[in-house]
Structure formats: C-alpha cells, structure tokens
Amino acid sequence: MSEDTKHISISDYNYPLPDERIAKFPLTERDHSKLLLYKHGDVSEDIFYNLPEYLPKGALMVFNNTKVIQARMHFRKETGALIEVFLMEPAQPTDYELMFQTNHECAWLCMVGNLKKWKEGALKRAFEIKGHKLTLTATMDRSKVQEQAGGTNHWIQFEWDNTNISFAEILEAVGELPIPPYLNRATEESDKETYQTVYSKIKGSVAAPTAGLHFTDKVLKALDEHGVDREELTLHVGAGTFKPVKSQEIEGHNMHTEFVVVRRQTLEKLLKHKCHAVAVGTTSVRTLESLYYMGVKLVLSPETAEKDLHVNQWEPYDLPHNEEGLVIVNGKAITAEDSIRHLLAYLNKDGLNVLHSSTQIIIAPGYTYKIVKALVTNFHQPQSTLLLLVSAFLKGDWRKVYDYALSHDFRFLSYGDSSLLIP
C-alpha cells in the first residue's frame, strides 16, 4: 500500500482555479454559503444552514475548537527596514497555555520576513496597553535554526519590561491576524471576527480550520435539535497547511507537525458511537485518524509509545494492514475501538483527563479511513495535500465534486463555500 501512495504524482491532482473563483471575503451571513452534497457518488447542492437535515440522527460530529492567534508582528529597524516576525510554534515554554500567560519573556520558533536586513542586534517596539507603557524586544538566537516543512524557523527570544502584561495581551495589541497568502490582500479589522469559528476557544493556530467558518449558533442549535452529538478537539493549524507540494512525487513532500489535544470525554464519546464520526474540516480528520495510529503504537510497544505518541508522516503506510485497512499485530486486526480503548487505558494509568500529542500524518489515496465516515470541508487548492486527503476519502472521485463546484459557481478556498462528503 505504501509504495504506490509514495509514488503518487502531484500533477494528477491539478485543476484550473481562476483567481475570480477564490473568495477574497466571506459572505455577510456565514451560514448562507452554498453547500455541495456528495452522497454515494451523487452530487447536488443546497444552502449551508440546511446541513443538519443531511446528517443521521444520533451522529457524532467533531469540531476543531482552535483559535487563530495574531501571529504576525512587525518591527522597524533604526535604518527604517521593516522586519516581519511570524510566530510558528512556542519554543519556551512549549505549552501553548503557559506561553500565553508568560509575563516577562518567552521564545518562539518564527519565520522572519526581510531576514537579510536583520543582520544583528535586537528589534525593539514601544507601545501602550491599557495605560501601561512597555517596550518589546526581539532577539534571534542564530545557533538554533530549524528547517521545518513550512520553511526555515528561527528561535526568537521576546522580552518586555512590564510584568503586569501577558504575552497574550501583547499579541492582542500589536499582532496581526495572518489571513491566507492566496487572498492577496491585507488583513482587515473584520477578519478578526470572520476568520475565527464561532466556537473557537483554544489559542494557538496561525490559520483557521476554515470548514468551521460556515457554522453559526443557529446551525449548532439546529444540529442539537436534530439529535446530532457534538464534540470538540484541538489541533493547532500551522502555516505548513498552505505549503504547496513542490516535489513531483509526494514521497518528496515533508509534512508539517501539528499539535493535538483530545479530552478523555471525546474518546469515550467515540467509543459510544462505535468510532464513527462526521469530521468538520481536514484538521479534525487528521486528528481523528491519527488517534487510531496512536492507539496502534500502544498495542505495538507500550513502553516506547508512552513516551511518544507522535504519528510520523509515513507510519500509517509502513505497517502491515489487512484488506479493510486495519493494522495487523500478531495476526490480529486492530479495530478503531481497540485503539481508542488503549488510549483511554493510557490516560487512566496516569490519571490524565487530556491526551496531548502531535501528528505529521499525510492522508493520500491508498489510505483507508478508520474513524471518519462523513466530512464537511471547503474547496482546496490544486496540487495540495488537502486535495489528496479528499481524494483518499472519495476513493479517487474528487474530480466529480470539483467539476460540479467549478461549473455551478461555487466559491473556493478559506472564505469560500462548503461541501458535505459521504462516500
């Protein structure tokens, strides 16, 4: 299974996307976007607020409650050069929650714009928050450069001279929301609201889980009334999600790492629903499918896995599977329920209520889904890993969906329209 997948040619996942089909701004009413319906090969359309009618009563729907942070910061050097520092992931402390509470100093791995103009020395920026004056200093540790899938990350140390102010408050005051590069426009004040889901809670993403942008409180209420069970998990979306596949075959593409937080209650809920879920967005998909392989790691080697449940990019393909796509260990197929039970036992053993881990999983044709049975998602860029994920879900039938969307005036990408896919 793995060799075929690794040799997929990304040019087979291309389609013409004219610039005018990319939605530059969201609709005024987010739940009035168009909804493409793909059900067992048939394609039709409706309006997003009718989504609950297409889901079976008693289904489990899983949302990613990550919140986009104002991750872009600008500093002006004395020479007048403008340097952009783009926060990618916390370095010290590495825990997101602790990071935003720091009140004097912290360090992030960052992408740096106009790097050649920042040869040495510290960058400084003075401003006022709630009547408190402070100066923020950024220093680069040039010995700690990381080559990441999303580019080169630099270790940037931030310090500020006012312990009444947390790093979260600094970002609120001087950070900019990083809207996707393909929108080709500056961030506007309205994006602060429209580029967050209505249920976003946990700060940490540098890109929104955009499938969730269509939901309103009204639609969530309709889902509840329809008897759909709702659960939330957290996957912090990295900028690597926009990274195009540059290699001819996908084996040459290096997936970015994303951090995952799943509550015990969500695992229990999955078991109750026989490990069948409707995923909202590709980030929820990546988390749910990674859970299966985290459980498999515990079956294969409990001692090693307890230290590190991280799912590597090709791990799911390198293990022996049966025809249903389940991993075989000692002649026995590991079901999704087996995996989730192992994860629960792992939490119980240490009295934990939350599972913290990370994933680099690539989901591409040749992959068999274990947990996700239906998917709510937007329309993705040509030749992207997200399009590969959709193709794997539809057993290769993605062109039918995209041809329909292109010929029926659907809006594409982050602020575009939505689809409900049921293979």
Legacy VTK file of the C-alpha trace (Angstrom):
# vtk DataFile Version 3.0
C-alpha trace
ASCII
DATASET POLYDATA
POINTS 423 float
0.000 0.000 0.000
2.745 2.489 0.939
4.892 2.302 -2.177
2.009 3.172 -4.517
0.981 6.063 -2.285
4.516 7.458 -2.045
4.786 7.468 -5.845
1.597 9.455 -6.432
2.323 12.189 -8.946
1.031 15.518 -7.635
0.346 16.754 -11.188
-2.594 14.281 -11.291
-4.227 16.478 -8.628
-4.285 19.692 -10.603
-7.341 21.614 -11.827
-7.835 25.129 -13.246
-8.666 27.635 -10.490
-9.214 31.132 -11.899
-8.452 33.948 -9.460
-12.047 35.223 -9.573
-13.257 31.910 -8.075
-11.190 32.453 -4.907
-13.405 34.121 -2.290
-11.499 37.185 -1.072
-14.066 37.958 1.642
-16.679 35.856 3.446
-20.429 36.250 2.929
-22.166 38.667 5.321
-24.104 35.746 6.798
-21.721 32.864 7.193
-24.354 30.093 7.128
-25.739 31.320 3.765
-22.834 29.829 1.823
-23.567 27.159 -0.760
-23.333 23.522 0.309
-22.324 20.868 -2.196
-23.658 17.417 -1.304
-21.783 14.312 -2.408
-23.601 11.188 -1.306
-22.548 7.750 -2.556
-21.426 9.279 -5.864
-24.422 11.586 -6.456
-23.815 15.342 -6.428
-26.366 18.059 -5.631
-26.438 21.384 -3.777
-28.240 23.318 -1.058
-27.582 26.171 1.392
-25.292 25.546 4.381
-27.926 26.283 7.058
-29.789 23.138 5.912
-26.780 20.932 6.755
-28.431 19.252 9.809
-31.121 17.718 7.560
-28.483 15.673 5.747
-26.986 14.080 8.849
-28.363 10.968 10.505
-29.945 11.447 13.932
-27.536 10.329 16.640
-24.427 11.019 14.525
-21.292 12.259 16.287
-19.912 15.469 14.803
-16.366 16.513 15.727
-15.176 20.150 15.585
-11.711 21.695 15.969
-12.005 24.484 18.580
-8.590 26.046 17.956
-8.405 29.841 17.868
-6.229 31.762 15.403
-3.668 33.985 17.102
-2.471 37.359 15.820
0.797 35.712 14.875
2.305 38.414 12.646
4.416 41.121 14.265
6.203 43.999 12.588
9.323 45.748 13.883
11.019 48.742 12.267
14.810 48.930 12.481
16.553 52.264 13.059
17.583 52.090 9.386
13.877 52.110 8.502
13.806 48.458 7.306
10.570 46.642 8.178
11.064 43.137 9.631
8.144 40.731 9.935
8.265 38.084 12.654
5.687 35.313 12.140
5.111 33.110 15.211
5.040 29.449 14.192
5.216 27.423 17.406
6.090 28.028 21.058
9.677 27.155 21.986
9.975 28.160 25.653
7.608 27.280 27.265
6.380 24.782 24.644
2.903 24.544 26.197
0.522 26.950 24.441
-1.497 27.755 27.549
1.595 28.580 29.644
3.057 30.540 26.742
0.183 32.994 26.570
0.372 33.554 30.343
4.111 34.476 30.383
4.610 37.982 31.725
8.261 38.924 31.118
9.885 36.716 28.474
9.274 33.773 26.144
10.691 32.227 22.951
9.026 31.147 19.693
10.136 29.420 16.520
9.352 32.016 13.853
9.566 32.670 10.158
11.266 36.007 9.525
10.388 38.291 6.611
13.143 40.550 5.228
15.702 38.454 7.150
18.657 39.792 5.153
18.055 43.247 6.663
18.265 41.847 10.215
21.961 41.016 10.392
22.471 41.516 14.128
21.220 43.206 17.285
17.751 43.289 18.819
14.498 44.609 17.363
12.507 46.936 19.633
8.957 48.166 19.617
7.419 50.546 22.189
3.651 50.778 22.748
0.964 51.134 25.381
-1.548 48.545 26.650
-4.385 49.551 28.997
-2.435 52.625 30.065
0.752 50.597 30.719
3.816 51.604 28.694
6.168 48.847 27.610
8.954 48.008 25.176
9.024 44.636 23.448
12.460 43.362 22.421
13.042 40.537 19.939
16.450 38.809 19.741
17.408 36.000 17.376
19.454 33.032 18.585
21.251 32.227 15.344
22.547 28.890 16.638
19.003 27.489 16.833
17.701 27.413 13.258
15.169 24.701 12.403
14.438 23.501 8.895
10.705 22.891 9.018
8.266 21.662 6.400
6.890 25.193 6.184
10.328 26.734 5.570
13.061 27.875 7.925
12.165 28.691 11.509
14.349 30.911 13.694
14.481 30.911 17.501
13.293 34.363 18.608
13.516 35.439 22.236
10.945 38.052 23.300
11.355 40.190 26.412
9.234 43.038 27.745
9.658 45.375 30.670
6.245 45.174 32.322
5.209 42.112 34.333
1.568 43.295 34.500
1.191 42.377 30.833
0.968 38.822 29.472
2.203 37.710 26.058
-1.442 37.088 25.057
-2.193 40.775 25.693
0.844 41.842 23.658
-0.358 39.825 20.664
-3.863 41.273 21.018
-2.365 44.781 20.968
0.311 44.599 18.261
-0.072 41.262 16.476
-1.846 40.927 13.141
-4.160 38.080 12.169
-2.402 36.039 9.446
-5.010 35.550 6.723
-4.023 33.066 3.954
-1.395 34.270 1.460
-3.602 33.410 -1.551
-6.147 36.090 -0.610
-3.564 38.603 -1.858
-4.790 41.374 0.414
-4.001 42.970 3.761
-5.753 41.814 6.940
-8.779 43.968 7.721
-10.359 44.646 11.109
-13.369 42.494 10.093
-11.101 39.435 9.622
-10.543 39.338 13.392
-14.115 38.101 13.673
-14.819 36.433 10.324
-11.573 34.383 10.280
-12.492 32.674 13.585
-15.105 29.952 14.036
-17.962 30.872 16.396
-16.823 28.036 18.710
-13.068 28.865 18.720
-11.652 28.687 22.253
-8.052 27.476 22.488
-5.424 29.915 21.173
-2.622 28.531 19.048
-3.351 28.357 15.297
-1.786 30.509 12.614
-4.543 29.531 10.164
-8.252 28.929 10.725
-9.877 25.493 10.426
-11.935 27.017 7.626
-14.629 24.344 7.248
-15.918 25.592 10.591
-16.339 29.182 9.401
-19.834 28.395 7.999
-21.312 27.413 11.353
-23.458 29.877 13.307
-25.053 29.482 16.735
-28.310 28.895 14.876
-26.873 25.977 12.865
-25.290 24.489 16.015
-28.669 24.712 17.758
-30.354 23.022 14.768
-27.778 20.195 14.974
-28.623 19.723 18.676
-32.351 19.693 17.910
-31.726 17.177 15.146
-30.104 14.842 17.701
-26.538 15.223 16.445
-23.962 14.736 19.212
-21.220 17.412 19.168
-17.646 17.017 20.431
-14.611 19.289 20.207
-10.908 18.580 19.971
-7.961 20.889 19.352
-5.436 20.778 16.547
-3.371 23.943 16.172
-3.119 24.628 12.449
0.372 25.540 11.234
1.318 27.676 8.222
2.614 24.476 6.616
-1.007 23.701 5.752
-0.656 26.199 2.851
2.652 24.744 1.674
2.287 23.538 -1.917
3.675 20.115 -2.841
6.824 21.037 -4.791
8.125 17.512 -5.423
6.902 15.578 -8.473
6.037 12.544 -6.303
4.525 13.064 -2.870
7.259 10.981 -1.229
9.445 14.105 -1.514
6.971 16.297 0.408
7.753 16.850 4.071
4.583 17.219 6.165
4.497 19.815 8.951
3.928 18.790 12.579
0.703 19.882 14.274
-0.128 19.731 17.974
-3.179 17.813 19.111
-5.226 17.954 22.311
-8.069 15.451 22.850
-10.127 15.146 26.010
-10.945 11.812 27.635
-14.646 12.631 27.188
-14.155 12.778 23.394
-12.514 9.349 23.352
-15.381 7.942 25.430
-17.895 9.556 23.088
-16.139 7.985 20.088
-16.441 4.542 21.670
-20.118 5.137 22.371
-20.583 5.911 18.660
-18.683 2.772 17.528
-15.825 5.076 16.437
-17.880 6.571 13.590
-17.606 10.350 13.251
-18.582 13.230 10.993
-15.483 15.428 10.837
-15.729 19.184 10.440
-12.666 20.069 8.394
-9.458 18.363 7.373
-7.809 19.246 10.707
-10.434 17.208 12.586
-9.840 14.396 10.069
-6.093 14.445 10.674
-6.631 14.345 14.436
-9.237 11.560 14.444
-7.316 9.351 12.029
-4.075 9.963 13.972
-5.815 8.725 17.147
-6.130 5.304 15.518
-2.356 5.115 14.941
-1.576 6.457 18.431
-3.603 3.543 19.822
-1.786 1.136 17.493
1.552 2.421 18.875
0.376 1.480 22.381
-0.518 -2.017 21.166
2.800 -2.481 19.368
5.107 -1.157 22.048
3.512 0.248 25.215
6.774 1.394 26.827
8.045 3.398 23.836
4.621 4.784 22.956
4.011 6.114 26.457
6.935 8.461 25.938
5.966 9.492 22.423
2.614 9.066 20.676
3.600 11.316 17.750
2.405 9.952 14.376
5.072 10.228 11.675
4.222 11.067 8.082
4.523 7.589 6.529
3.912 5.482 9.630
0.340 4.532 8.654
1.602 3.165 5.317
4.617 1.254 6.598
2.645 -1.047 8.937
1.086 -4.347 7.772
-2.664 -3.904 7.052
-5.496 -6.267 6.113
-7.914 -5.668 3.213
-10.107 -3.428 5.377
-7.089 -1.221 6.033
-6.737 -2.278 9.688
-3.258 -2.787 11.140
-2.351 -6.402 11.899
-0.461 -7.105 15.131
0.436 -10.723 15.920
-2.133 -11.957 13.417
-4.933 -9.836 14.927
-6.590 -6.847 13.232
-6.643 -3.728 15.448
-10.037 -2.048 15.143
-10.624 1.662 15.773
-12.388 0.675 19.005
-9.332 -1.347 20.149
-7.163 1.711 19.519
-9.383 4.131 21.411
-9.639 1.704 24.366
-5.835 1.590 24.527
-5.677 5.388 24.560
-8.229 5.505 27.377
-6.242 2.917 29.363
-3.121 5.043 28.794
-4.909 8.112 30.232
-6.361 6.128 33.145
-2.972 4.706 34.091
-1.623 8.209 34.766
-4.907 9.717 35.929
-4.983 12.096 32.926
-8.079 13.759 31.504
-6.465 15.077 28.355
-4.296 13.494 25.672
-1.510 15.774 24.369
0.325 14.656 21.256
1.269 15.679 17.714
0.894 14.395 14.171
2.578 14.622 10.801
0.179 12.203 9.099
-0.271 12.515 5.338
-3.599 11.170 4.107
-3.476 10.336 0.412
-5.042 7.800 -1.993
-4.141 4.338 -0.726
-5.102 5.351 2.820
-8.187 3.683 4.349
-10.184 5.824 6.766
-10.785 4.207 10.165
-12.994 6.702 12.033
-14.247 9.477 9.743
-17.407 8.430 7.866
-18.545 11.863 6.586
-16.698 15.135 6.063
-17.658 18.809 5.983
-14.956 20.696 4.085
-14.259 23.662 1.784
-12.717 23.511 -1.703
-8.939 23.236 -1.593
-6.010 24.443 -3.671
-4.882 22.416 -6.684
-1.922 20.085 -6.004
-2.304 20.400 -2.218
-2.098 17.724 0.475
-5.689 18.666 1.416
-6.894 17.664 -2.048
-5.049 14.332 -1.621
-6.916 13.834 1.680
-10.280 14.449 -0.030
-9.378 12.129 -2.913
-8.497 9.353 -0.459
-11.856 9.890 1.258
-13.831 9.728 -2.017
-11.819 6.772 -3.338
-10.468 8.938 -6.153
-13.794 10.557 -7.124
-12.706 14.131 -6.274
-12.953 15.447 -9.848
-16.714 14.913 -9.919
-17.024 17.209 -6.872
-14.629 19.869 -8.175
-16.073 19.869 -11.727
-19.524 20.424 -10.265
-18.292 23.222 -7.976
-16.466 24.972 -10.834
-19.423 24.741 -13.220
-22.020 25.778 -10.583
-20.439 28.991 -9.385
-19.106 27.765 -6.028
-16.597 29.998 -4.207
-13.218 28.410 -3.395
-10.667 28.238 -0.538
-10.773 29.640 3.018
-13.653 32.116 2.698
-15.408 30.058 0.029
-18.351 27.645 0.022
-18.690 24.270 1.709
-19.373 20.609 0.963
-20.685 17.570 2.811
-18.998 14.418 1.556
-20.448 10.984 2.281
-18.556 8.281 0.348
LINES 1 424
423 0 1 2 3 4 5 6 7 8 9 10 11 12 13 14 15 16 17 18 19 20 21 22 23 24 25 26 27 28 29 30 31 32 33 34 35 36 37 38 39 40 41 42 43 44 45 46 47 48 49 50 51 52 53 54 55 56 57 58 59 60 61 62 63 64 65 66 67 68 69 70 71 72 73 74 75 76 77 78 79 80 81 82 83 84 85 86 87 88 89 90 91 92 93 94 95 96 97 98 99 100 101 102 103 104 105 106 107 108 109 110 111 112 113 114 115 116 117 118 119 120 121 122 123 124 125 126 127 128 129 130 131 132 133 134 135 136 137 138 139 140 141 142 143 144 145 146 147 148 149 150 151 152 153 154 155 156 157 158 159 160 161 162 163 164 165 166 167 168 169 170 171 172 173 174 175 176 177 178 179 180 181 182 183 184 185 186 187 188 189 190 191 192 193 194 195 196 197 198 199 200 201 202 203 204 205 206 207 208 209 210 211 212 213 214 215 216 217 218 219 220 221 222 223 224 225 226 227 228 229 230 231 232 233 234 235 236 237 238 239 240 241 242 243 244 245 246 247 248 249 250 251 252 253 254 255 256 257 258 259 260 261 262 263 264 265 266 267 268 269 270 271 272 273 274 275 276 277 278 279 280 281 282 283 284 285 286 287 288 289 290 291 292 293 294 295 296 297 298 299 300 301 302 303 304 305 306 307 308 309 310 311 312 313 314 315 316 317 318 319 320 321 322 323 324 325 326 327 328 329 330 331 332 333 334 335 336 337 338 339 340 341 342 343 344 345 346 347 348 349 350 351 352 353 354 355 356 357 358 359 360 361 362 363 364 365 366 367 368 369 370 371 372 373 374 375 376 377 378 379 380 381 382 383 384 385 386 387 388 389 390 391 392 393 394 395 396 397 398 399 400 401 402 403 404 405 406 407 408 409 410 411 412 413 414 415 416 417 418 419 420 421 422
